[in-house]
Amino acid sequence: MASTTDASDAEPPIASTAQLPKHEALATLAEQFSEYEAQVASAEHEAPPASAEQPAAQDDADTTSASASEASPFPPYTPPSHYDPANPHLQSWNTFLQGVREQNELALPLRKCGRLTRAAGLVLEAVGLRLSVGAEVMIELPPGSHLPMAEAEVVGFGGDKMFLMPTTEVAGLLPGARVWPLESAPIADPMAGAKRLPVGWGMLGRVVDASGKPLDGRGALATDLDAPLTAASVNPLHREPISHVLDVGVRAINSLLTVGRGQRMGLFAGSGVGKSVLLGTMARATSAEVIVIGLIGERGREVKEFIEQILGVDGLARSVVVAAPADVSPVLRMQGAAYATTLAEYFRDQGKHVLLLMDSLTRYAMAQREIALAIGEPPATKGYPPSVFAKLPALVERTGNGPEGGGSITAFYTVLTEGDDQQDPIADSARAILDGHIVLSRALAEAGHYPAIDIEASISRAMTALIDDRHLNLTRQLKQMLSRYQRNRDLINVGAYVSGRDALLDRAITLYPRIETFLQQGFRETANYKASLDALGVLIGQPAQGNGQGARK
């Protein structure tokens, strides 16, 4: 009687390969290896979970096995149960497969690269890669160069060509040089490919460049946090209204151009009229908890002078300075402005009230103009392409108040008016997107009047919502007297005005020397908000009775 066996216990039939020709034996072995790979893949997907009742020793063994399998991208190879070690063909094939597996584990991952096809002016062209605008790449430099690689950023594309703007020195580039993506990121990540730079409390008191590298020689940054340079602005319906005064330590601004927490102000001036000095005074005397300073596109000599002579040790202690001077790539100048804004956003998200001082917004616009014209964007007003006027509000709108109960970013952007032309396209655009502007007068600066603030030409749009009625009345009276005096200055100087014809002008003539003294302030002198109101009340003859908070009731 024939014995019966369970089908599950029977080994799969296999033809003997000992007597087969070599090519047929190899074909059979290849088929068996494919079946083995399929079984391994099926076991990985369908393996049942380990029973909770298994002994601890078994759990340890499973853990060790799992760790070993995770160390290699391939499952451990074991010959099938019907492997015949006496078969020379099988033994040779098995040895070959084990060698292939070992060599494969040592192989480096493939990295896709492109090729440099053109270098003209500021822009490089490359083919062979598909990267998003803003992605970073590394470009091969020939042996003997002082740098092994050149860094660049994708600023545009056309067809299969990418337009690159270098951020480091590119002397020595060769046609056909290889171009590699700096890094790859998962597509599922919404911030994939976005450049990330260091942020955190360890940045306070430090001076860094546009890439977050220390410039002060004090070693590495004491922070492990980073944040993307690009960020969406706060939902306008979620922003907390501007309802609290920010003390900036400047008497003329505190009393006549009151600034609120979360307000964006422009500082409009030509060169050499005291913009940096005024920024330094505000940085030292402000009531803000954290100060972020962006020195964008200015002379390199001024960076050290601003930090050591204007900002000072006390001001630097609660500040972060981002320096991208005029001699760096336009990409880095734009990146420096975005980085300063990112740092301010980080501290705002921590619930702090931040003062952002950026010098200057005009240099940021000029950097974008250089890039846009280099990649072929058509120029518009005064050579500025349309993309410049889209970049400005995108940068400015990231500042301001956060959600209610959170922190705030009060921003001062200096705007360089060429030839003191207040109708410059950048000045005109900035005036439209900011919450007020402070104009510095060259005539006042030449007369030794510092800060050279032109009160008549300046305005704070949030001021009326911040101050009480008494403060508003005092401000209105001083501005009326100042305006009346300026309109009649020529008559007064030649002696053609007869006292008694205009009561307001008579009062203005009497108080004008005191008004000039009130509006001037020494470089090292500070005046807090309450002291500024008290001085204004004494000047007008109506001492202020407020609580010094400036909240309108």
Buried (B, 14 or more C-beta within 10 A) or exposed (E): EEEEEEEEEEEEEEEEBEEBEEEEBBEBBEEBBEEBEEEBEEEEEEEEEEEEEEEEEEEEEEEEEEEEEEEEEEBEEEBBEEBBEEBEBBBBBBEEBEEEEEEEEEEEEEEEBBBBBEBEEBBBBBBBBEBEEBBBBBBBBEEEBEEEBBBBBBBBBEEEBBBBBBBBBBEBBEEEBBBBBBEEEEEEEEEEBBBBBBBBEBBBBBBBBBBBEBBEEEEEBBBEEBBBBBBEBBEEEEBBEBBBBBBBBBBBBBBBBBBBBBBBBBBBBBEEBBBBBBBBBBBBBBBBBBBBBBBBBBEEEBBEEBBEEBBBEEBBEBBBBBBBBBEBBBBBBBBBBBBBBBBBBBBBBBEBBBBBBBBBBBBBBBBBBBBBBBBEBEEBBEEBBEBBBEBBBEBBBBBBBBEEEBBBBBBBBBBBBEEBEEEBBBBBBBBEBBBBBBBBBBEBBEEEBBBBBBBEEBBBBBBEEBBBEBBBBBBEBBEEBBBBBBEBEEEBEEEEBEEEEBEEBBBBBEBBEEBEEBBBBEEEEBBBBBBBBBBBBEBBEEBBEBEBEBBBE
